[in-house]
Amino acid sequence: MAETNVIQIRKNDQVKVIAGKDLGRSGRVLKVLREKNRVVVEGVCMLKKHTKANPSKNLKGGIVEREAPIHISNVMIVCGSCGKATRIGHSLMTDGKKIRICRSCGTSLDK
């Protein structure tokens, strides 16, 4: 059985790309692919797919742009309060709940 890494980025997090062809772009995480250590980010790593028209499914033919997965190591989470890309730390609340915190300013990243 293959062991999966702990992924600290979650769906709907705001992230910034720190490596690759989309360096510097930011967007919201649409999907997390745990098995492959990848995330799909809105508006980042766009690829063109040629589709054939299918009248029975009401699909138009042509070139469709969609987001492709990007490796988790190439993105960093953006803190909502300080507004910069930061590493993720963890802290225990008084009720015993574990939350993610910003390493720069120390505020909570969880809603």
Secondary structure, DSSP 8 states (H G I E B T S, - for coil): ----------TT-EEEE-SSTTTT-EEEEEEEETTTTEEEETTSSEEEEEE--BGGGTB--EEEEEE--EEGGGEEEE-TTT-SEE-EEEEE-TTS-EEEEETTT--B---
